[in-house]
Amino acid sequence: MSVGIPDVGQTALLLERRLVEIASVGMDNQTSAEVAQLVADAPKLTLAGLIACGRALHAAAAVCYARGDDDAEILHDLAQQLIGRAFDQVALAEEPVPAEAVRH
């Protein structure tokens, strides 16, 4: 890993770990606000960011579900929104044109 270049995968895993740790004891108001802001900023995220954040929210939802916490359903819905946006980005992406293809 080059110095000065952030590792998106490592950042995603840290986010997932943090959310799971917080979810394991119960979501607080600050974390809930951060999650809401994350979802509000979703249009600014890259495909990798959408997938990573969706995965982190999904993991936190699973922990909340195991605890019987009401936040599980909300977190799961938010995770599905982010993952759905990622699928939309892939589905709506322009298909690459082979170098030898000629457009008329």
FIVEXBA-629915 format. One record per atom (N, C-alpha, C): x, y, z; residue in three letters. Coordinates in pm, whole numbers, plus 50000, padded with zeros to 5 digits. Example, Ala and Ser with C-alpha at 12.3 -4.5 7.8 and 13.67 -1.06 7.14 Angstrom:
2
513194943150780ALA512304955050780ALA513204967050780ALA512854977550708SER513674989450714SER512905000350787SER
This chain:
104
500854988350000MET500005000050000MET500905012350000MET500695020949906SER501485033149897SER501075043150004SER502045050250054VAL501765060450155VAL500945071550090VAL499915076150160GLY499115087150108GLY497915082650026GLY497845069949989ILE496705064849913ILE495835056950009ILE494595061750031PRO493735054750126PRO493305041050071PRO493225031550158ASP492765018150123ASP491255017750149ASP490475018150043VAL489025018550055VAL488505006050126VAL489094994650096GLY488664982250161GLY488884982650311GLY490024987750352GLN490324988650495GLN489374998450562GLN489095009650498THR488165019450552THR486775013450567THR486365005650468ALA485044999150472ALA484954989250587ALA486014981650607LEU486014972050718LEU486004978950854LEU486694990150864LEU486674997850989LEU485275003351016LEU484605008250913LEU483235013050928LEU482325001750973LEU482444990250908GLU481624978750945GLU481874974651090GLU483134974151129ARG483474970251266ARG482894980051367ARG483024993051337ARG482515003251428ARG480995002151443ARG480305000651332LEU478844999551339LEU478404986951414LEU479104976051392VAL478754963551461VAL479004964951612VAL480114971251648GLU480404973351791GLU479324981951856GLU478924992551789ILE477885001451844ILE476544994251849ILE476214987051743ALA474934979951737ALA474844969051843ALA475984963551881SER475974952751981SER475564957652119SER475724970552146VAL475304976152275VAL474064985052260VAL473674987752138GLY472494996152113GLY472895008952042GLY472105012551944MET472385024551866MET472095036851951MET473035046451948ASP472805058952020ASP472365069751921ASP471985081351972ASN471485092051885ASN472535097051787ASN473775097951832GLN474835102851744GLN475055093351628GLN475105080451655THR475315070651549THR474135070451454THR472925071451509SER471735071851424SER471785083951331SER472245095251381ALA472365107251298ALA473435105451191ALA474545098851226GLU475605096251129GLU475125086851019GLU474355076751057VAL473815067350958VAL472845074750865VAL471995083250922ALA471055091050841ALA471815099950743ALA472905106150788GLN473705114750700GLN474375106450591GLN474845094650627LEU475455085750529LEU474475082450417LEU473255079250453VAL472245075850353VAL471875088250272VAL471795099850336ALA471505112250264ALA472605115550163ALA473845112050195ASP474985114650106ASP475195103650003ASP474325093650001ALA474505082249911ALA474695086049764ALA474005096249713PRO474235099749572PRO475685103949542PRO476435107949643LYS477825112149625LYS478805100449630LYS478335088649674LEU479225077249693LEU479535070149562LEU480725064749555THR481095056449441THR480435042849455THR480545034749352LEU480005021249357LEU480605013449475LEU481905014249492ALA482565007349603ALA482065012749737ALA481865025649747GLY481365031549870GLY479955027049903GLY479105026249801LEU477725021549823LEU477715007149873LEU478524998849811ILE478564984749851ILE479124983449993ILE480204990550021ALA480824989750154ALA479884994750263ALA479245006050239CYS478335011450340CYS477095002750355CYS476594997650244GLY475454988550251GLY475794975950330GLY476984970750308ARG477424958850381ARG477564961850530ARG478134973450563ALA478304977250704ALA476944978650773ALA475994985150707LEU474664986650766LEU473964973250779LEU474174964550683HIS473564951250688HIS474124943250805HIS475414944050827ALA476034937050940ALA475504942451072ALA475374955651082ALA474824961751204ALA473374957451225ALA472624956451116ALA471224951951125ALA471164937651178ALA472064929251134ALA472084915251180ALA472354914551331ALA473264922951378VAL473574923251521VAL472364928051600VAL471714938651550CYS470514943851618CYS469404933351618CYS469264926251508TYR468234915851499TYR468484904851603TYR469744900951616ALA470094890551713ALA469794895051856ALA469894908051881ARG469594913452013ARG468114916252033ARG467314915051926GLY465894918151935GLY465624933151936GLY466574940851883ASP466484955451881ASP465604960151765ASP464784970151791ASP463894975651688ASP464664982351573ASP465904986351597ASP466694992851493ASP467064983351379ASP466924970451400ALA467324960651299ALA466614962851166ALA465314964751172GLU464534966351048GLU464914979150974GLU465104989851050ILE465475002650988ILE466855001650922ILE467814996050995LEU469154994450939LEU469144985550816LEU468344974950820HIS468254965950705HIS467684973350585HIS466634981250606ASP466044988850496ASP467034998950437ASP467805005550524LEU468805015050476LEU469915007950398LEU470314996350447ALA471334988450376ALA470824984650238ALA469564980350231GLN468984976450102GLN468924988350007GLN468645000250059GLN468625012249974GLN470005014549911GLN471045013649993LEU472395016049941LEU472805005349842LEU472514992849873ILE472864981949782ILE472054983149653ILE470804987349665GLY469974989549546GLY470545000549458GLY471045011249519ARG471695021949442ARG472935016649369ARG473665007749435ALA474855001849371ALA474434993749249ALA473394985649263PHE472904977949148PHE472424987149037PHE471764998149073ASP471305007748973ASP472485013648896ASP473565016848968GLN474745022348901GLN475305012448799GLN475334999848836VAL475864989648745VAL474914987848626VAL473624986948656ALA472644984448550ALA472534996048452ALA472725008148502LEU472565019948417LEU473875024548353LEU474955017648386ALA476255021448331ALA476255019148180ALA476945027948110GLU477045026647966GLU477895014547932GLU477415006747838GLU478144994747798GLU479414998747722GLU480524992247752PRO481764995447680PRO481654991247534PRO482234999147449VAL482244996147306VAL483614990347273VAL483654978247213PRO484954972547176PRO485724981847084PRO487054981747098ALA487904990647019ALA487704988946870ALA487404976846824GLU487264974546681GLU485864977646628GLU484944980946717ALA483574983846674ALA483504997546610ALA482654998746511VAL482445011246442VAL480995015346462VAL480785027746504ARG479425032846522ARG479015040246396ARG477775038446358HIS477225045546241HIS476135054646284HIS
